[in-house]
Amino acid sequence: MPDLEYRKGVILSVCAYVIWGVAPLYFKLLIQVSPLEILMHRVIWSFVFMILLMQFIGGFGRLRLVLKQPKQVGVLIVTSILIAANWLIFIWAINNDHMLDASLGYFINPLFNVFLGMLFLRERLRKLQWLAVSLAFIGVLLQLISFGSIPLVSLALAATFGFYGLLRKKVNIDAKTGLLVETALLLPIALGYLLLTLDSSATSMLVNNLSLNLTLIAAGIVTTIPLLCFAGAAVRIPFSILGFFQYIGPCIMFMIAVKLFNEPFDMEKGLTFGFIWLALVVFVSDMFKQHQKRKNASNP
C-alpha cells in the first residue's frame, strides 16, 4: 500500500472519529428542539446533502443496481429503522444530560460487534476476545446487582449500531449509496411528521429565525461528512488499523460530558466504565497481537 494513500486513510479516519466525538456539541445547539423533530430534520437534510454530493462524485449507477435487488432493499428497510432508532436515542441522550451513557454505548459497541460475529457469522472468539466480552458483561452485571440499574441508553446505542453494522456487512453496499437509500426510505415519514406537526411545532421552519434553520439544515452535513471520511479511510488502511481509531469518538465524548457539561461521574458509572475500559485494553491488545502476526507472516 503506497505511503501517501495510507497517510490519507489515517487522516480520514481521525477526521471521521473526531467529528463523531464532537457531534454532541452540535446537538446541544438544538436543545430547544424535540429529539424527534431533530431526527426528522437529520433524515431530510442528509438525503438532500447525499443527492447533491452524488451529483458531483457520482454513484447513481450503483444506486440503480441496488434498487433492482428487492432482497437488498428489504435489508436496507431494516437498517434504516435501526439507524433512525440509534440517531433518536443518541440525540435524546445528548440533550437530556446522558452524554456519559452515550459515550459508554460506543465504548461497548466494538465488544458487542465481536459477540454478534460469534452469534450470527459463526466467528470463533480467541481467548483474549472471550476475556474482553466477559469483562464487559461483568461490568454491566455488577451495576445491575450493586445499584439495581442497567445502562439502558448505552446498551440500546450499542445494540442498534451493532445490528446495523451486521446487516450492512451482509448487504455489502458502499456507505454513500446505503445512506442515500436509507434516508430515502425514511424521507416520507420525516416529511409527513413535519407537515402534520407544522401548527403545533415550537420550531417550524416557516417561522424560525435564519440561525435556527441553518443549524437544522447542518444536520445533513454532520451526518454525512464523517461517514464519507470513514468510507474513504476504510479503502485505504486495513480494517484492523481502522479499529484502533474508533475509540477517539467516545473518548472525546467522555471528556466533553465530564469537563464541559459537568455530568456526574459517580461510583455507579465509574464501576461500569472501569470494567469496559479494562475489557477494551484486552480487546485492543488482542487486535495488536493479531496485526503483528499477520505482518510477520506477510514479511518472512
C-alpha positions in Angstrom: 0.0 0.0 0.0 1.5 3.3 -1.0 2.6 5.5 1.9 0.6 8.5 0.6 -2.7 6.6 0.4 -2.0 5.1 3.9 -1.5 8.6 5.3 -4.7 9.8 3.7 -6.5 6.9 5.2 -5.2 7.7 8.7 -6.1 11.4 8.3 -9.6 10.5 7.0 -10.2 8.0 9.9 -9.1 10.5 12.5 -11.4 13.2 10.9 -14.4 10.8 11.0 -14.0 9.8 14.6 -13.2 13.4 15.8 -16.3 14.7 14.1 -18.4 11.9 15.7 -16.8 12.7 19.1 -17.6 16.5 18.9 -21.1 15.9 17.4 -22.8 16.3 20.8 -21.8 20.0 20.8 -23.8 20.4 17.6 -26.9 18.7 19.1 -26.6 20.9 22.2 -27.2 23.9 19.9 -30.7 22.4 19.2 -31.6 21.7 22.9 -34.9 23.7 22.4 -36.0 21.3 19.6 -37.5 17.9 20.5 -35.3 14.9 19.7 -38.0 13.5 17.3 -38.0 16.8 15.3 -34.2 16.9 15.2 -34.3 13.3 13.9 -36.7 14.2 11.1 -34.5 17.1 10.0 -31.5 14.9 10.2 -33.1 12.4 7.7 -34.3 15.1 5.3 -31.1 17.1 5.1 -28.9 14.0 5.0 -30.9 12.9 2.0 -30.7 16.3 0.3 -26.9 16.5 1.0 -26.3 13.0 -0.4 -28.2 13.8 -3.6 -26.2 16.9 -4.1 -22.9 15.1 -3.3 -23.6 12.3 -5.7 -24.3 14.7 -8.4 -20.6 15.7 -8.2 -18.9 12.5 -7.2 -21.2 10.0 -9.0 -22.7 6.9 -7.7 -26.2 6.8 -9.2 -25.3 3.8 -11.3 -24.7 1.8 -8.1 -28.0 3.1 -6.7 -29.9 1.8 -9.7 -28.3 -1.6 -9.3 -29.3 -1.7 -5.6 -32.9 -0.7 -6.4 -33.2 -3.7 -8.8 -32.5 -6.1 -6.0 -35.5 -6.5 -3.7 -33.6 -8.5 -1.1 -31.0 -5.7 -0.6 -33.8 -3.1 -0.4 -35.5 -5.3 2.2 -32.4 -5.4 4.3 -32.0 -1.6 3.9 -35.5 -1.1 5.2 -34.4 -2.8 8.4 -31.1 -0.9 8.6 -32.9 2.4 8.1 -35.1 1.6 11.1 -32.1 0.7 13.2 -30.1 3.8 12.3 -33.1 6.0 12.9 -33.5 4.4 16.3 -29.8 4.9 17.0 -29.9 8.5 16.0 -33.0 9.2 18.1 -31.6 7.6 21.2 -28.3 9.4 20.8 -30.0 12.8 20.3 -32.2 12.2 23.3 -29.2 11.2 25.4 -27.2 14.3 24.5 -30.0 16.7 25.1 -31.1 15.1 28.4 -27.7 15.1 30.1 -26.8 11.5 29.4 -23.7 12.1 27.3 -21.7 9.8 29.5 -24.2 7.0 28.8 -23.8 7.7 25.0 -20.0 7.6 25.4 -20.3 4.2 27.2 -22.5 2.9 24.5 -19.8 3.5 21.8 -17.1 2.0 24.1 -19.2 -1.1 24.4 -20.0 -1.3 20.6 -16.8 -3.0 19.4 -17.2 -5.7 22.1 -20.8 -6.1 21.1 -19.8 -6.4 17.5 -17.5 -9.3 18.4 -20.3 -11.0 20.2 -22.6 -10.6 17.2 -19.9 -12.0 14.9 -19.9 -15.1 17.1 -23.7 -15.5 17.1 -24.5 -14.7 13.5 -21.4 -15.0 11.5 -20.1 -18.1 13.2 -16.8 -16.4 14.0 -14.7 -18.2 16.7 -13.6 -15.9 19.5 -10.0 -16.1 20.6 -9.2 -16.4 24.3 -8.5 -12.7 24.8 -11.7 -11.8 23.0 -13.7 -14.1 25.3 -12.0 -12.3 28.3 -12.8 -8.9 26.9 -16.5 -9.7 26.3 -16.7 -11.4 29.8 -15.2 -8.3 31.5 -17.8 -6.0 29.7 -20.6 -8.4 30.8 -19.4 -8.4 34.4 -19.3 -4.5 34.4 -22.9 -4.3 33.3 -23.9 -7.2 35.7 -22.2 -5.5 38.7 -24.1 -2.3 38.0 -27.3 -4.3 38.0 -26.5 -6.1 41.2 -24.9 -3.3 43.1 -27.0 -0.4 42.1 -30.2 -2.0 40.8 -30.0 -0.5 37.4 -28.6 -1.2 34.0 -27.2 1.3 31.4 -30.2 1.1 29.1 -29.2 4.0 26.9 -25.7 2.7 26.5 -26.9 -0.8 25.7 -29.5 0.4 23.3 -26.9 2.5 21.4 -24.5 -0.4 21.2 -27.2 -2.8 20.1 -28.8 -0.7 17.4 -25.5 0.3 15.9 -24.1 -3.3 16.3 -27.1 -4.8 14.4 -27.0 -2.0 11.9 -23.3 -2.8 11.2 -24.0 -6.5 11.0 -26.8 -6.1 8.4 -24.8 -3.6 6.4 -22.0 -6.1 6.3 -24.4 -8.7 5.0 -25.9 -6.4 2.3 -22.4 -5.3 1.2 -23.3 -1.8 -0.2 -20.9 1.2 -0.2 -21.5 3.8 2.5 -22.9 6.7 0.4 -25.3 4.5 -1.6 -26.5 2.8 1.5 -27.1 6.1 3.4 -28.9 7.5 0.4 -31.3 4.6 0.2 -31.8 4.5 4.0 -32.6 8.3 4.2 -34.8 8.0 1.1 -36.8 5.2 2.8 -37.2 7.4 5.9 -37.9 10.6 3.9 -41.8 10.2 3.5 -42.1 9.6 7.3 -39.9 12.6 8.1 -41.7 14.9 5.7 -45.1 13.6 6.8 -44.3 14.1 10.5 -43.1 17.7 10.0 -46.1 18.6 7.9 -48.5 17.1 10.4 -46.9 19.0 13.3 -46.5 22.3 11.4 -49.1 24.1 13.5 -48.2 22.6 16.9 -44.4 22.6 16.5 -42.4 25.0 18.6 -39.8 25.2 15.8 -41.5 25.4 12.4 -39.0 26.3 9.7 -41.6 28.7 8.3 -41.3 30.9 11.4 -37.8 30.0 12.7 -35.1 32.6 12.6 -32.4 32.1 10.0 -29.8 30.9 12.5 -32.0 28.0 13.8 -33.0 27.0 10.2 -29.3 26.8 9.2 -28.5 24.8 12.3 -31.2 22.3 11.4 -30.0 22.1 7.8 -26.5 21.4 9.1 -27.7 18.1 10.4 -27.2 16.7 6.9 -23.5 17.7 6.9 -22.9 16.5 10.5 -24.3 13.1 9.4 -22.8 12.6 6.0 -19.2 14.1 6.3 -17.9 11.7 8.9 -19.5 8.7 7.2 -17.8 9.6 3.9 -14.5 10.2 5.7 -14.9 6.7 7.3 -15.7 5.1 3.9 -12.6 6.8 2.4 -10.4 5.6 5.2 -11.8 2.0 5.0 -10.5 1.5 1.5 -7.0 3.0 2.2 -6.0 1.3 5.5 -6.5 -2.2 6.9 -9.7 -2.6 8.9 -7.7 -3.8 11.9 -5.8 -0.5 12.0 -9.1 1.4 11.5 -10.4 -0.3 14.6 -7.7 1.4 16.7 -9.2 4.8 15.8 -12.8 4.0 16.8 -12.1 4.9 20.5 -11.4 8.5 19.6 -15.1 9.4 19.4 -16.3 8.1 22.8 -13.1 9.4 24.5 -13.8 12.9 23.2 -17.5 12.5 24.2 -16.5 11.4 27.7 -14.2 14.4 28.2 -16.9 16.8 26.9 -19.5 15.3 29.2 -17.3 15.4 32.4 -15.3 18.6 31.8 -17.6 20.8 29.8 -21.1 19.8 30.9 -20.2 18.6 34.4 -22.2 15.3 34.1 -21.6 13.4 37.4 -19.1 10.6 37.2 -20.2 8.7 40.3 -19.3 5.2 41.7 -22.0 3.5 39.6 -20.7 4.9 36.3 -17.1 4.5 37.5 -17.5 0.8 38.1 -19.1 0.1 34.8 -16.7 2.3 32.8 -13.8 0.7 34.7 -14.7 -2.8 33.5 -15.5 -1.7 30.0 -12.1 0.1 29.7 -10.3 -2.9 31.1 -12.2 -5.0 28.5 -11.1 -2.6 25.8 -7.5 -2.8 26.9 -7.6 -6.6 26.5 -9.5 -6.3 23.2 -7.1 -3.8 21.7 -4.1 -5.9 22.9 -5.6 -8.9 21.0 -6.1 -6.8 17.9 -2.5 -5.6 18.0 -1.2 -9.1 18.6 -3.1 -10.4 15.6 -2.0 -7.5 13.4 1.6 -8.2 14.3 1.1 -11.9 13.5 -0.3 -11.1 10.0 2.5 -8.5 9.5 5.2 -11.1 10.4 3.5 -13.7 8.2 3.5 -11.4 5.1 7.1 -10.4 5.7 9.0 -13.7 6.4 
